[in-house]
Amino acid sequence: MATYADVIELGRRRLGVTIQSCWIADIKRKNGVEMRPSHNRKDPYHPIKPCPTKWEPGVTAIMREFGLI
């Protein structure tokens, strides 16, 4: 199974942007992947920084390629 680090590295090479882990979590939530609550947030299911609309298609494609969604 791919890790967040794998997604971030491929995003850096393919998209030329450093994908943030909170973007990955946001995409997972939007695609119905069951997520555990975060221990360090007021709302444990709400991302602090949602994935920007500009990068969402690219991040989603990379995550589908790795089978994360």
PDB file with SEQRES, HELIX, SHEET and CRYST1 records, atoms N, CA, C and O in Angstrom:
SEQRES   1 A   69  MET ALA THR TYR ALA ASP VAL ILE GLU LEU GLY ARG ARG          
SEQRES   2 A   69  ARG LEU GLY VAL THR ILE GLN SER CYS TRP ILE ALA ASP          
SEQRES   3 A   69  ILE LYS ARG LYS ASN GLY VAL GLU MET ARG PRO SER HIS          
SEQRES   4 A   69  ASN ARG LYS ASP PRO TYR HIS PRO ILE LYS PRO CYS PRO          
SEQRES   5 A   69  THR LYS TRP GLU PRO GLY VAL THR ALA ILE MET ARG GLU          
SEQRES   6 A   69  PHE GLY LEU ILE                                              
HELIX    1 AA1 TYR A    4  ARG A   14  1                                  11    
HELIX    2 AA2 SER A   21  LYS A   30  1                                  10    
HELIX    3 AA3 GLU A   56  PHE A   66  1                                  11    
CRYST1    1.000    1.000    1.000  90.00  90.00  90.00 P 1           1          
ATOM      1  N   MET A   1       0.843  -1.174   0.000  1.00  0.00           N  
ATOM      2  CA  MET A   1       0.000   0.000   0.000  1.00  0.00           C  
ATOM      3  C   MET A   1       0.893   1.244   0.000  1.00  0.00           C  
ATOM      4  O   MET A   1       1.926   1.287   0.669  1.00  0.00           O  
ATOM      5  N   ALA A   2       0.484   2.215  -0.740  1.00  0.00           N  
ATOM      6  CA  ALA A   2       1.232   3.464  -0.832  1.00  0.00           C  
ATOM      7  C   ALA A   2       1.069   4.288   0.444  1.00  0.00           C  
ATOM      8  O   ALA A   2       0.066   4.175   1.149  1.00  0.00           O  
ATOM      9  N   THR A   3       2.048   5.098   0.718  1.00  0.00           N  
ATOM     10  CA  THR A   3       2.006   5.970   1.887  1.00  0.00           C  
ATOM     11  C   THR A   3       1.784   7.412   1.431  1.00  0.00           C  
ATOM     12  O   THR A   3       1.870   7.727   0.244  1.00  0.00           O  
ATOM     13  N   TYR A   4       1.499   8.274   2.402  1.00  0.00           N  
ATOM     14  CA  TYR A   4       1.370   9.697   2.091  1.00  0.00           C  
ATOM     15  C   TYR A   4       2.658  10.213   1.464  1.00  0.00           C  
ATOM     16  O   TYR A   4       2.614  11.051   0.564  1.00  0.00           O  
ATOM     17  N   ALA A   5       3.809   9.720   1.930  1.00  0.00           N  
ATOM     18  CA  ALA A   5       5.103  10.155   1.394  1.00  0.00           C  
ATOM     19  C   ALA A   5       5.230   9.803  -0.088  1.00  0.00           C  
ATOM     20  O   ALA A   5       5.811  10.568  -0.858  1.00  0.00           O  
ATOM     21  N   ASP A   6       4.697   8.662  -0.490  1.00  0.00           N  
ATOM     22  CA  ASP A   6       4.722   8.274  -1.901  1.00  0.00           C  
ATOM     23  C   ASP A   6       3.894   9.246  -2.743  1.00  0.00           C  
ATOM     24  O   ASP A   6       4.319   9.662  -3.821  1.00  0.00           O  
ATOM     25  N   VAL A   7       2.722   9.599  -2.247  1.00  0.00           N  
ATOM     26  CA  VAL A   7       1.849  10.542  -2.955  1.00  0.00           C  
ATOM     27  C   VAL A   7       2.524  11.909  -3.046  1.00  0.00           C  
ATOM     28  O   VAL A   7       2.494  12.549  -4.097  1.00  0.00           O  
ATOM     29  N   ILE A   8       3.126  12.351  -1.960  1.00  0.00           N  
ATOM     30  CA  ILE A   8       3.787  13.651  -1.930  1.00  0.00           C  
ATOM     31  C   ILE A   8       4.952  13.682  -2.920  1.00  0.00           C  
ATOM     32  O   ILE A   8       5.120  14.665  -3.641  1.00  0.00           O  
ATOM     33  N   GLU A   9       5.756  12.619  -2.962  1.00  0.00           N  
ATOM     34  CA  GLU A   9       6.903  12.564  -3.869  1.00  0.00           C  
ATOM     35  C   GLU A   9       6.470  12.568  -5.328  1.00  0.00           C  
ATOM     36  O   GLU A   9       7.036  13.302  -6.139  1.00  0.00           O  
ATOM     37  N   LEU A  10       5.470  11.753  -5.672  1.00  0.00           N  
ATOM     38  CA  LEU A  10       4.989  11.723  -7.053  1.00  0.00           C  
ATOM     39  C   LEU A  10       4.356  13.061  -7.432  1.00  0.00           C  
ATOM     40  O   LEU A  10       4.508  13.520  -8.564  1.00  0.00           O  
ATOM     41  N   GLY A  11       3.656  13.678  -6.504  1.00  0.00           N  
ATOM     42  CA  GLY A  11       3.076  15.002  -6.760  1.00  0.00           C  
ATOM     43  C   GLY A  11       4.152  16.042  -7.033  1.00  0.00           C  
ATOM     44  O   GLY A  11       3.989  16.905  -7.896  1.00  0.00           O  
ATOM     45  N   ARG A  12       5.241  15.954  -6.301  1.00  0.00           N  
ATOM     46  CA  ARG A  12       6.353  16.888  -6.507  1.00  0.00           C  
ATOM     47  C   ARG A  12       6.945  16.707  -7.906  1.00  0.00           C  
ATOM     48  O   ARG A  12       7.239  17.684  -8.595  1.00  0.00           O  
ATOM     49  N   ARG A  13       7.115  15.443  -8.320  1.00  0.00           N  
ATOM     50  CA  ARG A  13       7.703  15.181  -9.637  1.00  0.00           C  
ATOM     51  C   ARG A  13       6.730  15.464 -10.772  1.00  0.00           C  
ATOM     52  O   ARG A  13       7.108  16.052 -11.785  1.00  0.00           O  
ATOM     53  N   ARG A  14       5.474  15.047 -10.607  1.00  0.00           N  
ATOM     54  CA  ARG A  14       4.523  15.161 -11.703  1.00  0.00           C  
ATOM     55  C   ARG A  14       3.859  16.530 -11.802  1.00  0.00           C  
ATOM     56  O   ARG A  14       3.705  17.070 -12.897  1.00  0.00           O  
ATOM     57  N   LEU A  15       3.465  17.092 -10.663  1.00  0.00           N  
ATOM     58  CA  LEU A  15       2.718  18.351 -10.667  1.00  0.00           C  
ATOM     59  C   LEU A  15       3.587  19.569 -10.377  1.00  0.00           C  
ATOM     60  O   LEU A  15       3.192  20.700 -10.660  1.00  0.00           O  
ATOM     61  N   GLY A  16       4.761  19.339  -9.816  1.00  0.00           N  
ATOM     62  CA  GLY A  16       5.637  20.456  -9.473  1.00  0.00           C  
ATOM     63  C   GLY A  16       5.172  21.208  -8.240  1.00  0.00           C  
ATOM     64  O   GLY A  16       5.477  22.390  -8.079  1.00  0.00           O  
ATOM     65  N   VAL A  17       4.434  20.531  -7.368  1.00  0.00           N  
ATOM     66  CA  VAL A  17       3.931  21.150  -6.144  1.00  0.00           C  
ATOM     67  C   VAL A  17       4.132  20.166  -4.994  1.00  0.00           C  
ATOM     68  O   VAL A  17       4.055  18.952  -5.177  1.00  0.00           O  
ATOM     69  N   THR A  18       4.389  20.708  -3.814  1.00  0.00           N  
ATOM     70  CA  THR A  18       4.498  19.855  -2.639  1.00  0.00           C  
ATOM     71  C   THR A  18       3.106  19.652  -2.061  1.00  0.00           C  
ATOM     72  O   THR A  18       2.512  20.567  -1.489  1.00  0.00           O  
ATOM     73  N   ILE A  19       2.601  18.441  -2.221  1.00  0.00           N  
ATOM     74  CA  ILE A  19       1.271  18.110  -1.714  1.00  0.00           C  
ATOM     75  C   ILE A  19       1.353  18.018  -0.197  1.00  0.00           C  
ATOM     76  O   ILE A  19       2.268  17.399   0.345  1.00  0.00           O  
ATOM     77  N   GLN A  20       0.407  18.628   0.478  1.00  0.00           N  
ATOM     78  CA  GLN A  20       0.374  18.587   1.937  1.00  0.00           C  
ATOM     79  C   GLN A  20      -0.483  17.411   2.385  1.00  0.00           C  
ATOM     80  O   GLN A  20      -1.446  17.037   1.716  1.00  0.00           O  
ATOM     81  N   SER A  21      -0.122  16.839   3.516  1.00  0.00           N  
ATOM     82  CA  SER A  21      -0.846  15.662   4.003  1.00  0.00           C  
ATOM     83  C   SER A  21      -2.320  15.962   4.271  1.00  0.00           C  
ATOM     84  O   SER A  21      -3.173  15.086   4.123  1.00  0.00           O  
ATOM     85  N   CYS A  22      -2.614  17.187   4.660  1.00  0.00           N  
ATOM     86  CA  CYS A  22      -4.019  17.537   4.903  1.00  0.00           C  
ATOM     87  C   CYS A  22      -4.811  17.561   3.588  1.00  0.00           C  
ATOM     88  O   CYS A  22      -6.020  17.331   3.594  1.00  0.00           O  
ATOM     89  N   TRP A  23      -4.143  17.835   2.470  1.00  0.00           N  
ATOM     90  CA  TRP A  23      -4.808  17.765   1.166  1.00  0.00           C  
ATOM     91  C   TRP A  23      -5.186  16.318   0.867  1.00  0.00           C  
ATOM     92  O   TRP A  23      -6.280  16.045   0.373  1.00  0.00           O  
ATOM     93  N   ILE A  24      -4.284  15.402   1.165  1.00  0.00           N  
ATOM     94  CA  ILE A  24      -4.545  13.981   0.922  1.00  0.00           C  
ATOM     95  C   ILE A  24      -5.732  13.526   1.765  1.00  0.00           C  
ATOM     96  O   ILE A  24      -6.620  12.834   1.268  1.00  0.00           O  
ATOM     97  N   ALA A  25      -5.748  13.908   3.020  1.00  0.00           N  
ATOM     98  CA  ALA A  25      -6.859  13.542   3.903  1.00  0.00           C  
ATOM     99  C   ALA A  25      -8.172  14.140   3.402  1.00  0.00           C  
ATOM    100  O   ALA A  25      -9.214  13.487   3.464  1.00  0.00           O  
ATOM    101  N   ASP A  26      -8.128  15.365   2.913  1.00  0.00           N  
ATOM    102  CA  ASP A  26      -9.326  16.024   2.385  1.00  0.00           C  
ATOM    103  C   ASP A  26      -9.872  15.257   1.181  1.00  0.00           C  
ATOM    104  O   ASP A  26     -11.079  15.033   1.084  1.00  0.00           O  
ATOM    105  N   ILE A  27      -8.998  14.859   0.271  1.00  0.00           N  
ATOM    106  CA  ILE A  27      -9.423  14.098  -0.909  1.00  0.00           C  
ATOM    107  C   ILE A  27     -10.008  12.753  -0.488  1.00  0.00           C  
ATOM    108  O   ILE A  27     -11.008  12.308  -1.052  1.00  0.00           O  
ATOM    109  N   LYS A  28      -9.393  12.107   0.496  1.00  0.00           N  
ATOM    110  CA  LYS A  28      -9.927  10.839   0.993  1.00  0.00           C  
ATOM    111  C   LYS A  28     -11.342  11.029   1.528  1.00  0.00           C  
ATOM    112  O   LYS A  28     -12.234  10.238   1.220  1.00  0.00           O  
ATOM    113  N   ARG A  29     -11.549  12.066   2.322  1.00  0.00           N  
ATOM    114  CA  ARG A  29     -12.884  12.325   2.888  1.00  0.00           C  
ATOM    115  C   ARG A  29     -13.908  12.571   1.784  1.00  0.00           C  
ATOM    116  O   ARG A  29     -15.025  12.055   1.838  1.00  0.00           O  
ATOM    117  N   LYS A  30     -13.524  13.358   0.786  1.00  0.00           N  
ATOM    118  CA  LYS A  30     -14.445  13.683  -0.308  1.00  0.00           C  
ATOM    119  C   LYS A  30     -14.821  12.452  -1.125  1.00  0.00           C  
ATOM    120  O   LYS A  30     -15.872  12.428  -1.766  1.00  0.00           O  
ATOM    121  N   ASN A  31     -13.971  11.437  -1.104  1.00  0.00           N  
ATOM    122  CA  ASN A  31     -14.227  10.219  -1.860  1.00  0.00           C  
ATOM    123  C   ASN A  31     -14.769   9.087  -0.999  1.00  0.00           C  
ATOM    124  O   ASN A  31     -14.814   7.937  -1.435  1.00  0.00           O  
ATOM    125  N   GLY A  32     -15.177   9.411   0.218  1.00  0.00           N  
ATOM    126  CA  GLY A  32     -15.855   8.445   1.069  1.00  0.00           C  
ATOM    127  C   GLY A  32     -14.973   7.453   1.789  1.00  0.00           C  
ATOM    128  O   GLY A  32     -15.464   6.434   2.274  1.00  0.00           O  
ATOM    129  N   VAL A  33     -13.679   7.725   1.872  1.00  0.00           N  
ATOM    130  CA  VAL A  33     -12.790   6.822   2.601  1.00  0.00           C  
ATOM    131  C   VAL A  33     -12.967   7.076   4.095  1.00  0.00           C  
ATOM    132  O   VAL A  33     -12.924   8.219   4.550  1.00  0.00           O  
ATOM    133  N   GLU A  34     -13.164   6.009   4.844  1.00  0.00           N  
ATOM    134  CA  GLU A  34     -13.354   6.121   6.293  1.00  0.00           C  
ATOM    135  C   GLU A  34     -12.061   6.606   6.939  1.00  0.00           C  
ATOM    136  O   GLU A  34     -11.005   6.002   6.753  1.00  0.00           O  
ATOM    137  N   MET A  35     -12.145   7.691   7.693  1.00  0.00           N  
ATOM    138  CA  MET A  35     -10.974   8.280   8.331  1.00  0.00           C  
ATOM    139  C   MET A  35     -11.139   8.213   9.846  1.00  0.00           C  
ATOM    140  O   MET A  35     -12.246   8.324  10.372  1.00  0.00           O  
ATOM    141  N   ARG A  36     -10.020   8.031  10.529  1.00  0.00           N  
ATOM    142  CA  ARG A  36     -10.035   8.093  11.989  1.00  0.00           C  
ATOM    143  C   ARG A  36     -10.021   9.564  12.407  1.00  0.00           C  
ATOM    144  O   ARG A  36      -9.500  10.408  11.679  1.00  0.00           O  
ATOM    145  N   PRO A  37     -10.585   9.873  13.566  1.00  0.00           N  
ATOM    146  CA  PRO A  37     -10.561  11.267  14.016  1.00  0.00           C  
ATOM    147  C   PRO A  37      -9.147  11.709  14.379  1.00  0.00           C  
ATOM    148  O   PRO A  37      -8.337  10.923  14.869  1.00  0.00           O  
ATOM    149  N   SER A  38      -8.877  12.972  14.129  1.00  0.00           N  
ATOM    150  CA  SER A  38      -7.580  13.541  14.486  1.00  0.00           C  
ATOM    151  C   SER A  38      -7.601  13.932  15.955  1.00  0.00           C  
ATOM    152  O   SER A  38      -8.591  14.481  16.440  1.00  0.00           O  
ATOM    153  N   HIS A  39      -6.538  13.659  16.647  1.00  0.00           N  
ATOM    154  CA  HIS A  39      -6.493  13.928  18.087  1.00  0.00           C  
ATOM    155  C   HIS A  39      -6.145  15.379  18.411  1.00  0.00           C  
ATOM    156  O   HIS A  39      -6.300  15.802  19.557  1.00  0.00           O  
ATOM    157  N   ASN A  40      -5.683  16.146  17.435  1.00  0.00           N  
ATOM    158  CA  ASN A  40      -5.206  17.495  17.733  1.00  0.00           C  
ATOM    159  C   ASN A  40      -6.024  18.593  17.047  1.00  0.00           C  
ATOM    160  O   ASN A  40      -5.487  19.657  16.738  1.00  0.00           O  
ATOM    161  N   ARG A  41      -7.295  18.353  16.809  1.00  0.00           N  
ATOM    162  CA  ARG A  41      -8.141  19.352  16.178  1.00  0.00           C  
ATOM    163  C   ARG A  41      -9.421  19.531  16.996  1.00  0.00           C  
ATOM    164  O   ARG A  41      -9.869  18.598  17.661  1.00  0.00           O  
ATOM    165  N   LYS A  42     -10.008  20.729  16.947  1.00  0.00           N  
ATOM    166  CA  LYS A  42     -11.304  20.945  17.600  1.00  0.00           C  
ATOM    167  C   LYS A  42     -12.358  20.060  16.958  1.00  0.00           C  
ATOM    168  O   LYS A  42     -13.062  19.315  17.639  1.00  0.00           O  
ATOM    169  N   ASP A  43     -12.458  20.153  15.634  1.00  0.00           N  
ATOM    170  CA  ASP A  43     -13.360  19.276  14.891  1.00  0.00           C  
ATOM    171  C   ASP A  43     -12.492  18.184  14.272  1.00  0.00           C  
ATOM    172  O   ASP A  43     -11.829  18.429  13.264  1.00  0.00           O  
ATOM    173  N   PRO A  44     -12.482  16.995  14.850  1.00  0.00           N  
ATOM    174  CA  PRO A  44     -11.531  15.963  14.438  1.00  0.00           C  
ATOM    175  C   PRO A  44     -11.709  15.453  13.013  1.00  0.00           C  
ATOM    176  O   PRO A  44     -10.830  14.757  12.503  1.00  0.00           O  
ATOM    177  N   TYR A  45     -12.829  15.780  12.352  1.00  0.00           N  
ATOM    178  CA  TYR A  45     -13.069  15.300  10.996  1.00  0.00           C  
ATOM    179  C   TYR A  45     -12.942  16.395   9.948  1.00  0.00           C  
ATOM    180  O   TYR A  45     -13.187  16.136   8.769  1.00  0.00           O  
ATOM    181  N   HIS A  46     -12.570  17.603  10.337  1.00  0.00           N  
ATOM    182  CA  HIS A  46     -12.479  18.719   9.400  1.00  0.00           C  
ATOM    183  C   HIS A  46     -11.017  19.078   9.152  1.00  0.00           C  
ATOM    184  O   HIS A  46     -10.283  19.369  10.096  1.00  0.00           O  
ATOM    185  N   PRO A  47     -10.584  19.061   7.882  1.00  0.00           N  
ATOM    186  CA  PRO A  47      -9.191  19.398   7.601  1.00  0.00           C  
ATOM    187  C   PRO A  47      -8.903  20.876   7.843  1.00  0.00           C  
ATOM    188  O   PRO A  47      -9.754  21.727   7.585  1.00  0.00           O  
ATOM    189  N   ILE A  48      -7.728  21.175   8.327  1.00  0.00           N  
ATOM    190  CA  ILE A  48      -7.338  22.563   8.538  1.00  0.00           C  
ATOM    191  C   ILE A  48      -7.152  23.260   7.200  1.00  0.00           C  
ATOM    192  O   ILE A  48      -7.615  24.386   7.014  1.00  0.00           O  
ATOM    193  N   LYS A  49      -6.483  22.605   6.276  1.00  0.00           N  
ATOM    194  CA  LYS A  49      -6.242  23.161   4.945  1.00  0.00           C  
ATOM    195  C   LYS A  49      -6.810  22.201   3.907  1.00  0.00           C  
ATOM    196  O   LYS A  49      -6.154  21.219   3.559  1.00  0.00           O  
ATOM    197  N   PRO A  50      -8.007  22.460   3.409  1.00  0.00           N  
ATOM    198  CA  PRO A  50      -8.538  21.589   2.360  1.00  0.00           C  
ATOM    199  C   PRO A  50      -7.707  21.724   1.085  1.00  0.00           C  
ATOM    200  O   PRO A  50      -7.035  22.734   0.875  1.00  0.00           O  
ATOM    201  N   CYS A  51      -7.761  20.714   0.254  1.00  0.00           N  
ATOM    202  CA  CYS A  51      -7.001  20.721  -0.994  1.00  0.00           C  
ATOM    203  C   CYS A  51      -7.503  21.850  -1.898  1.00  0.00           C  
ATOM    204  O   CYS A  51      -8.705  21.960  -2.136  1.00  0.00           O  
ATOM    205  N   PRO A  52      -6.594  22.687  -2.402  1.00  0.00           N  
ATOM    206  CA  PRO A  52      -7.020  23.764  -3.312  1.00  0.00           C  
ATOM    207  C   PRO A  52      -7.666  23.188  -4.572  1.00  0.00           C  
ATOM    208  O   PRO A  52      -7.231  22.160  -5.091  1.00  0.00           O  
ATOM    209  N   THR A  53      -8.683  23.849  -5.046  1.00  0.00           N  
ATOM    210  CA  THR A  53      -9.422  23.406  -6.227  1.00  0.00           C  
ATOM    211  C   THR A  53      -8.485  23.220  -7.414  1.00  0.00           C  
ATOM    212  O   THR A  53      -8.681  22.313  -8.223  1.00  0.00           O  
ATOM    213  N   LYS A  54      -7.490  24.054  -7.520  1.00  0.00           N  
ATOM    214  CA  LYS A  54      -6.534  24.001  -8.626  1.00  0.00           C  
ATOM    215  C   LYS A  54      -5.794  22.662  -8.673  1.00  0.00           C  
ATOM    216  O   LYS A  54      -5.524  22.151  -9.760  1.00  0.00           O  
ATOM    217  N   TRP A  55      -5.466  22.091  -7.524  1.00  0.00           N  
ATOM    218  CA  TRP A  55      -4.659  20.872  -7.456  1.00  0.00           C  
ATOM    219  C   TRP A  55      -5.483  19.607  -7.250  1.00  0.00           C  
ATOM    220  O   TRP A  55      -4.948  18.501  -7.339  1.00  0.00           O  
ATOM    221  N   GLU A  56      -6.757  19.752  -6.982  1.00  0.00           N  
ATOM    222  CA  GLU A  56      -7.591  18.595  -6.651  1.00  0.00           C  
ATOM    223  C   GLU A  56      -7.609  17.511  -7.735  1.00  0.00           C  
ATOM    224  O   GLU A  56      -7.473  16.336  -7.393  1.00  0.00           O  
ATOM    225  N   PRO A  57      -7.770  17.843  -9.025  1.00  0.00           N  
ATOM    226  CA  PRO A  57      -7.770  16.773 -10.038  1.00  0.00           C  
ATOM    227  C   PRO A  57      -6.443  16.010 -10.099  1.00  0.00           C  
ATOM    228  O   PRO A  57      -6.444  14.787 -10.239  1.00  0.00           O  
ATOM    229  N   GLY A  58      -5.332  16.703  -9.998  1.00  0.00           N  
ATOM    230  CA  GLY A  58      -4.028  16.046 -10.048  1.00  0.00           C  
ATOM    231  C   GLY A  58      -3.780  15.156  -8.848  1.00  0.00           C  
ATOM    232  O   GLY A  58      -3.288  14.036  -8.993  1.00  0.00           O  
ATOM    233  N   VAL A  59      -4.117  15.646  -7.662  1.00  0.00           N  
ATOM    234  CA  VAL A  59      -3.929  14.867  -6.435  1.00  0.00           C  
ATOM    235  C   VAL A  59      -4.841  13.640  -6.462  1.00  0.00           C  
ATOM    236  O   VAL A  59      -4.430  12.545  -6.079  1.00  0.00           O  
ATOM    237  N   THR A  60      -6.059  13.828  -6.908  1.00  0.00           N  
ATOM    238  CA  THR A  60      -7.010  12.713  -7.002  1.00  0.00           C  
ATOM    239  C   THR A  60      -6.491  11.648  -7.963  1.00  0.00           C  
ATOM    240  O   THR A  60      -6.582  10.455  -7.671  1.00  0.00           O  
ATOM    241  N   ALA A  61      -5.950  12.064  -9.103  1.00  0.00           N  
ATOM    242  CA  ALA A  61      -5.420  11.105 -10.075  1.00  0.00           C  
ATOM    243  C   ALA A  61      -4.261  10.311  -9.498  1.00  0.00           C  
ATOM    244  O   ALA A  61      -4.179   9.099  -9.701  1.00  0.00           O  
ATOM    245  N   ILE A  62      -3.369  10.972  -8.786  1.00  0.00           N  
ATOM    246  CA  ILE A  62      -2.241  10.284  -8.174  1.00  0.00           C  
ATOM    247  C   ILE A  62      -2.716   9.288  -7.124  1.00  0.00           C  
ATOM    248  O   ILE A  62      -2.208   8.169  -7.045  1.00  0.00           O  
ATOM    249  N   MET A  63      -3.687   9.697  -6.322  1.00  0.00           N  
ATOM    250  CA  MET A  63      -4.199   8.803  -5.282  1.00  0.00           C  
ATOM    251  C   MET A  63      -4.920   7.597  -5.900  1.00  0.00           C  
ATOM    252  O   MET A  63      -4.830   6.489  -5.371  1.00  0.00           O  
ATOM    253  N   ARG A  64      -5.624   7.800  -6.996  1.00  0.00           N  
ATOM    254  CA  ARG A  64      -6.278   6.664  -7.681  1.00  0.00           C  
ATOM    255  C   ARG A  64      -5.222   5.725  -8.249  1.00  0.00           C  
ATOM    256  O   ARG A  64      -5.380   4.504  -8.212  1.00  0.00           O  
ATOM    257  N   GLU A  65      -4.154   6.296  -8.771  1.00  0.00           N  
ATOM    258  CA  GLU A  65      -3.069   5.487  -9.325  1.00  0.00           C  
ATOM    259  C   GLU A  65      -2.469   4.559  -8.255  1.00  0.00           C  
ATOM    260  O   GLU A  65      -2.122   3.414  -8.545  1.00  0.00           O  
ATOM    261  N   PHE A  66      -2.351   5.061  -7.025  1.00  0.00           N  
ATOM    262  CA  PHE A  66      -1.812   4.267  -5.930  1.00  0.00           C  
ATOM    263  C   PHE A  66      -2.879   3.391  -5.261  1.00  0.00           C  
ATOM    264  O   PHE A  66      -2.549   2.563  -4.412  1.00  0.00           O  
ATOM    265  N   GLY A  67      -4.149   3.563  -5.633  1.00  0.00           N  
ATOM    266  CA  GLY A  67      -5.214   2.752  -5.053  1.00  0.00           C  
ATOM    267  C   GLY A  67      -5.652   3.222  -3.669  1.00  0.00           C  
ATOM    268  O   GLY A  67      -6.200   2.439  -2.893  1.00  0.00           O  
ATOM    269  N   LEU A  68      -5.412   4.503  -3.354  1.00  0.00           N  
ATOM    270  CA  LEU A  68      -5.820   5.030  -2.047  1.00  0.00           C  
ATOM    271  C   LEU A  68      -7.289   5.431  -2.022  1.00  0.00           C  
ATOM    272  O   LEU A  68      -7.890   5.532  -0.952  1.00  0.00           O  
ATOM    273  N   ILE A  69      -7.863   5.657  -3.189  1.00  0.00           N  
ATOM    274  CA  ILE A  69      -9.289   5.979  -3.270  1.00  0.00           C  
ATOM    275  C   ILE A  69      -9.913   5.161  -4.393  1.00  0.00           C  
ATOM    276  O   ILE A  69     -11.113   5.271  -4.644  1.00  0.00           O  
TER     277      ILE A  69                                                      
END                                                                             
